[in-house]
Amino acid sequence: MYDAITPEMIETIDKAGTLADTPASDRRPLAHAALGLEQAAAGIATQAVKLADPMARQSATTVADGLSAAAQLCRAAIDARSE
C-alpha cells in the first residue's frame, strides 16, 4: 500500500508550500503526489475494515485519514494563486 508513496512524492510534499508560489504549470508534481496519497489512503481504508482488532482498525483508519488530508493539502496547493 505504501508503495504508491515514492521518495519523489515525499520530496514534493515537503516543498508543497514553495510549489504553491510557482506558476500553475510547475505544480504538476503536486497532482502526482495527491493521486499517490489518495491511492494509498484508499488501499489502507479498504484493508482497515477487514481488521478484526478494533485498535488496529482505528490505527489504520487514522493513517488513511492522514494520507487523505495530505492529498487535500496538495490539491489546495495546486489551486493556490501566486501573488
C-alpha distances in whole Angstrom, upper triangle without the diagonal:
4,5,6,8,11,14,16,14,15,19,19,18,20,23,22,26,28,26,27,31,31,32,29,29,27,25,23,20,19,19,16,14,15,13,10,10,11,8,5,8,9,6,7,10,10,10,12,15,15,15,19,19,20,19,16,15,17,15,12,13,15,12,11,14,14,12,14,17,16,15,19,20,19,21,24,24,24,27,29,32,34,37
4,5,5,8,11,13,12,12,15,16,15,17,20,20,23,25,23,25,28,28,30,28,27,25,23,21,18,17,17,15,12,13,13,9,9,11,9,6,9,11,9,9,12,13,13,14,17,18,18,21,21,21,20,17,17,18,15,12,14,15,11,11,14,13,10,13,16,14,14,18,19,17,20,22,22,23,26,27,31,32,35
4,5,7,10,12,11,12,15,16,16,18,20,20,24,25,24,25,29,28,29,27,26,24,22,20,17,17,17,14,12,14,13,9,10,12,10,8,12,13,11,12,15,16,15,17,20,20,20,24,24,25,24,20,20,21,19,16,18,18,15,14,17,16,13,16,18,16,16,19,20,18,20,24,23,23,26,28,31,32,36
4,6,10,11,9,11,14,14,14,16,18,18,22,23,21,22,26,25,26,24,23,21,19,17,14,14,13,10,9,10,9,5,7,9,7,6,10,11,10,11,14,15,15,17,20,21,21,25,25,26,25,21,21,22,19,16,17,18,14,13,16,15,11,13,16,14,13,16,17,15,17,20,20,20,23,25,28,29,33
4,7,8,6,7,10,11,10,13,15,15,19,20,18,20,23,23,24,23,22,20,18,16,13,12,13,10,8,10,10,6,7,10,9,7,10,13,12,13,16,17,17,18,22,22,22,26,26,26,24,21,21,21,19,16,17,17,13,13,15,13,10,13,14,12,11,15,15,13,16,19,18,18,22,23,26,27,30
4,5,5,6,9,10,11,12,15,15,19,19,18,20,23,22,24,22,21,19,17,15,12,13,14,10,9,12,12,8,10,13,12,11,14,16,16,16,19,21,20,22,25,26,26,29,29,29,27,24,25,25,22,20,21,20,17,17,19,17,13,16,17,14,14,18,17,15,18,20,19,19,23,24,27,27,30
4,5,5,6,9,10,11,13,14,18,18,17,19,22,21,23,22,21,19,17,16,12,13,15,12,10,14,14,11,12,16,16,14,17,19,19,19,22,24,23,25,28,29,28,32,31,31,29,26,27,26,23,22,23,22,18,19,20,18,15,18,19,15,15,19,18,16,19,21,19,20,23,24,26,26,29
4,5,5,6,9,10,11,12,16,15,14,17,19,18,20,19,18,15,14,13,9,10,12,10,8,12,13,11,12,16,16,15,18,20,20,21,23,25,25,26,30,30,31,34,33,33,31,29,29,29,26,24,25,24,20,20,21,19,16,18,19,15,15,18,17,14,17,19,17,17,21,21,23,23,27
4,5,5,6,8,10,10,14,14,13,15,18,17,19,18,17,15,12,11,8,8,10,7,5,9,10,8,9,12,13,12,14,17,17,18,20,22,23,24,27,28,28,32,31,31,29,26,26,26,23,21,21,20,17,17,18,15,12,14,15,11,11,14,13,11,13,16,14,14,18,19,22,22,25
4,5,5,6,9,10,13,14,13,16,18,18,21,20,20,17,14,14,11,10,13,11,8,11,13,10,10,14,15,13,15,18,18,18,20,23,23,23,27,28,28,31,30,29,27,25,25,24,21,20,21,19,16,16,17,14,12,14,14,11,12,15,13,11,15,17,15,16,19,20,22,23,26
4,5,5,6,9,12,11,11,14,16,16,18,18,18,15,13,13,10,10,13,12,9,13,15,13,13,17,18,17,18,21,22,22,24,26,27,27,30,32,31,35,34,33,31,29,29,28,25,24,24,22,19,20,20,17,15,17,17,13,14,17,14,12,16,17,15,16,19,19,21,21,24
4,5,5,6,10,9,8,11,13,13,15,15,15,11,9,10,6,6,10,9,7,10,12,12,12,15,16,16,18,20,21,22,23,26,26,27,30,32,32,35,34,33,31,29,29,28,25,24,24,22,19,19,19,17,14,16,15,11,12,14,12,9,12,14,11,12,15,15,18,18,21
4,5,5,8,10,9,11,14,14,17,16,17,14,11,12,9,7,10,10,7,9,12,11,10,13,15,15,15,18,20,19,21,24,25,25,28,29,29,33,32,31,28,26,26,25,22,21,21,19,16,16,16,13,11,13,12,8,9,11,9,7,11,12,10,12,15,15,18,18,21
4,6,8,9,10,12,14,15,18,18,18,15,13,15,12,10,14,14,11,13,16,15,13,17,19,18,18,22,23,22,24,27,27,27,30,32,31,34,33,32,30,28,28,26,24,23,23,21,18,19,18,15,14,16,14,11,12,14,11,10,14,14,12,14,17,16,19,18,21
4,5,5,6,9,10,11,14,15,16,12,11,13,10,9,13,14,11,13,16,16,15,18,21,20,21,24,25,25,26,29,30,30,33,35,34,38,36,35,33,31,31,30,27,26,26,24,21,21,21,18,16,18,16,13,14,15,12,10,13,13,10,12,15,14,16,15,18
4,5,5,6,9,10,13,12,14,11,9,11,9,7,11,12,10,11,14,15,14,16,19,19,19,22,23,23,25,27,29,28,31,33,33,37,35,34,32,30,30,28,26,25,24,22,20,20,19,16,15,15,13,10,11,12,8,7,10,10,7,9,12,11,13,13,16
4,5,5,7,9,13,13,15,13,11,14,12,10,14,16,14,14,18,18,17,19,22,22,22,25,27,26,27,30,31,31,34,36,36,39,38,36,34,33,32,30,28,27,26,24,22,22,21,18,17,17,15,12,13,13,10,9,12,10,7,10,12,10,12,11,13
4,5,5,7,11,12,14,11,10,13,12,11,15,16,15,16,19,20,19,21,24,24,24,27,29,29,30,33,34,34,36,39,39,42,41,39,37,35,35,33,31,30,29,27,25,25,24,21,20,20,18,15,16,16,13,11,14,13,9,11,13,11,12,10,13
4,5,5,8,9,10,7,6,9,9,8,11,13,12,13,16,17,17,19,22,22,23,25,27,27,29,31,33,33,35,37,38,41,40,39,37,35,34,33,31,30,29,27,25,24,23,21,19,19,18,15,14,15,12,10,11,11,7,8,11,9,11,10,13
4,6,8,8,11,9,7,11,11,9,12,14,13,14,17,18,18,19,22,23,23,25,27,28,28,31,33,33,35,37,38,41,40,38,37,35,34,33,31,30,28,26,25,24,23,20,19,19,17,14,14,13,10,9,10,8,5,6,8,6,7,7,10
4,7,9,11,9,9,13,13,12,15,17,17,17,20,22,21,23,26,27,27,29,31,31,32,35,36,36,39,41,41,45,44,42,40,39,38,36,34,33,32,30,28,28,26,24,23,22,20,18,18,17,14,13,14,12,8,10,10,8,7,5,8
4,6,8,6,7,11,12,12,14,16,16,17,20,21,22,23,26,27,27,29,31,32,33,35,37,37,39,42,42,46,45,43,42,40,39,38,36,34,33,32,30,29,28,25,24,23,22,19,19,18,16,14,14,13,10,10,11,9,9,7,10
4,5,6,7,10,12,12,14,16,17,18,20,22,23,24,26,28,28,30,32,33,34,36,38,38,40,43,44,47,47,45,44,42,41,39,38,36,35,33,31,30,29,27,25,25,23,21,20,19,17,15,15,14,11,10,11,10,8,7,10
4,5,5,8,11,10,11,14,15,15,17,20,20,21,23,25,26,27,29,31,31,33,35,36,38,40,41,45,44,43,42,40,38,37,36,34,32,31,29,28,27,25,23,22,21,19,17,17,15,13,12,12,10,7,8,8,8,8,12
4,6,6,10,11,11,13,15,16,17,19,21,21,23,25,26,27,29,31,32,33,35,36,38,40,41,45,45,44,43,41,39,38,37,35,34,33,30,29,28,27,24,23,23,21,18,19,18,14,14,15,12,9,11,12,12,12,15
4,6,8,9,10,12,13,15,16,18,19,21,22,24,25,27,28,30,31,33,34,35,38,40,40,44,44,43,41,39,38,37,35,33,32,31,29,27,27,25,23,22,22,19,17,18,16,13,13,14,11,9,12,12,12,12,15
4,6,6,7,9,10,11,13,15,16,17,19,21,22,23,25,26,27,29,31,32,34,36,37,41,40,39,38,36,34,33,32,30,29,28,25,24,23,22,19,19,18,15,14,14,13,9,10,11,8,6,9,10,11,11,15
4,5,5,7,9,10,11,13,15,16,17,19,20,21,23,25,26,27,29,30,33,34,35,39,39,38,37,35,33,33,31,29,28,27,25,23,23,22,19,18,18,16,13,15,14,10,10,12,10,8,11,13,14,15,19
4,5,5,6,9,10,11,12,14,15,17,18,20,21,23,24,26,27,28,31,33,33,37,37,36,35,32,31,31,29,26,26,25,22,21,21,19,16,17,17,14,12,14,13,9,11,13,11,9,13,14,16,17,20
4,5,5,6,9,10,10,12,14,15,16,18,20,21,22,24,26,26,29,31,31,35,35,34,32,30,29,28,26,24,23,22,20,18,18,16,14,14,14,11,9,10,9,5,7,9,8,6,10,11,14,15,19
4,5,5,6,9,10,10,12,14,15,16,18,20,21,22,24,25,27,29,31,34,34,33,32,30,28,28,26,24,23,23,20,18,18,17,14,13,14,12,9,10,11,7,7,10,9,7,10,13,15,17,21
4,5,5,6,9,10,11,12,14,15,17,19,20,21,23,24,27,28,29,33,33,32,31,29,28,27,26,23,23,22,19,18,18,17,14,14,15,12,10,12,13,9,10,13,12,11,14,16,19,20,24
4,5,5,6,9,10,11,12,14,15,17,18,20,21,22,25,26,27,31,31,30,28,26,25,25,22,20,20,19,16,15,16,14,11,11,12,9,7,10,10,7,9,12,11,11,14,16,19,20,24
4,6,5,6,9,10,10,12,14,15,16,18,20,21,23,25,26,29,29,28,27,25,24,23,21,19,18,18,15,13,13,12,9,8,10,7,4,7,8,6,6,10,10,10,12,15,18,20,23
4,5,5,6,9,10,11,12,14,15,16,18,20,22,23,25,29,29,28,27,25,23,23,22,19,18,19,16,13,14,14,10,10,12,10,7,10,12,9,9,13,14,12,15,18,21,23,26
4,5,5,6,9,10,11,12,14,15,17,18,21,22,23,27,27,26,26,23,22,22,20,17,17,17,14,12,14,13,9,10,12,10,8,12,13,11,12,15,16,15,18,20,23,25,28
4,5,5,6,9,10,11,12,14,15,16,19,20,21,25,25,24,23,20,19,19,17,14,14,14,11,9,10,9,6,6,9,7,6,9,11,9,11,14,14,15,17,19,23,24,28
4,5,5,6,9,10,10,12,14,15,17,19,20,24,24,23,23,20,18,18,17,14,13,14,12,9,10,10,7,6,9,9,6,9,11,11,11,14,15,15,17,19,23,25,29
4,5,5,6,9,10,11,12,14,16,18,19,23,23,23,23,20,18,19,18,14,14,15,13,10,12,13,9,9,12,12,10,13,15,14,14,17,19,18,20,23,26,28,32
4,5,5,6,9,10,11,12,15,16,17,21,21,21,20,17,16,16,15,11,12,13,10,7,10,11,7,9,12,11,10,13,15,14,16,19,19,20,22,24,28,29,33
4,5,5,6,9,10,10,13,15,15,19,19,18,18,15,13,14,12,9,9,10,7,4,7,8,5,6,9,10,9,12,14,14,15,17,19,19,21,23,27,29,32
4,5,5,6,9,10,11,13,15,18,19,19,19,16,14,15,14,11,10,12,10,7,9,11,9,8,12,13,11,14,16,16,16,19,21,21,23,25,29,31,34
4,5,5,6,9,11,11,13,17,18,18,18,15,13,15,14,10,11,13,11,8,12,13,11,11,15,15,14,17,19,19,19,22,24,24,26,28,32,34,37
4,5,5,6,9,10,11,14,15,15,14,11,10,11,10,6,7,10,8,6,9,11,10,11,14,14,14,17,19,19,20,23,24,25,27,28,32,34,37
4,5,5,7,9,10,14,14,14,14,12,9,10,10,7,6,9,9,6,8,11,10,10,13,15,15,16,19,20,20,22,24,25,26,28,32,34,37
4,6,6,7,10,13,15,15,16,13,10,13,13,10,9,13,12,9,12,15,14,13,17,18,17,19,22,22,22,25,27,27,29,31,35,37,40
4,6,5,7,11,12,13,14,10,8,11,11,8,9,12,12,10,13,15,14,15,18,19,19,21,24,24,25,27,29,29,31,33,37,39,42
4,5,5,9,10,9,10,8,5,8,8,5,6,10,10,9,11,14,14,14,17,19,19,21,23,24,25,27,29,29,31,33,36,39,42
4,6,8,10,10,12,10,7,9,11,9,8,12,13,11,13,16,17,16,19,21,21,22,25,26,26,28,31,31,32,35,38,41,44
4,6,9,10,12,10,8,11,13,10,11,15,15,14,16,19,19,19,22,24,24,25,28,29,29,31,33,34,35,37,41,43,47
4,6,7,9,7,6,9,10,9,10,14,14,14,16,18,19,20,22,24,24,26,28,29,30,32,34,35,36,38,42,44,47
4,6,9,8,7,11,12,12,13,16,17,17,19,21,22,23,25,27,28,29,31,32,33,35,37,38,40,41,45,47,50
4,6,5,6,9,10,11,12,14,16,16,18,20,21,22,24,26,27,29,30,32,33,35,36,38,39,41,44,46,49
4,5,5,6,9,10,10,12,14,15,16,18,20,21,22,24,26,27,28,30,31,33,35,36,37,39,42,44,47
4,5,5,6,9,10,10,12,14,15,16,18,20,21,23,24,26,27,29,30,31,33,35,36,37,41,43,45
4,5,5,6,8,10,11,12,14,15,17,18,20,21,23,24,26,27,29,30,32,33,35,36,40,42,44
4,5,5,6,9,10,11,12,14,15,16,18,20,21,22,24,26,27,28,30,32,33,35,38,40,43
4,5,5,6,9,10,10,12,14,15,16,18,20,21,23,24,26,27,29,30,32,33,36,38,41
4,5,5,6,9,10,11,13,14,15,17,19,20,21,23,25,26,27,29,31,31,35,37,40
4,5,5,6,9,10,11,12,14,15,17,18,20,21,23,24,26,27,29,30,34,36,39
4,5,5,6,9,10,10,12,14,15,16,18,20,21,22,24,26,27,28,32,34,37
4,5,5,6,9,10,10,12,14,15,17,19,20,21,23,25,26,27,30,32,35
4,5,5,6,9,10,11,12,14,15,17,19,20,21,23,25,26,29,31,34
4,5,5,6,9,10,11,12,14,15,17,18,20,21,23,24,28,30,33
4,5,5,6,9,10,10,12,14,15,16,18,20,21,22,26,28,31
4,5,5,6,9,10,11,13,14,15,17,19,20,21,25,26,29
4,5,5,6,9,10,11,12,14,15,17,19,20,24,25,28
4,5,5,6,9,10,11,12,14,15,17,18,22,24,27
4,5,5,6,9,10,10,12,14,15,16,20,22,25
4,5,5,6,9,10,11,13,14,15,19,20,23
4,5,5,6,9,10,11,13,14,18,20,23
4,5,5,6,9,10,11,12,16,18,21
4,5,5,6,9,10,10,14,16,19
4,5,5,6,9,10,13,15,18
4,5,5,6,9,12,15,18
4,5,5,6,10,13,15
4,5,5,8,10,13
4,6,8,10,14
4,6,10,13
4,7,10
4,6
4
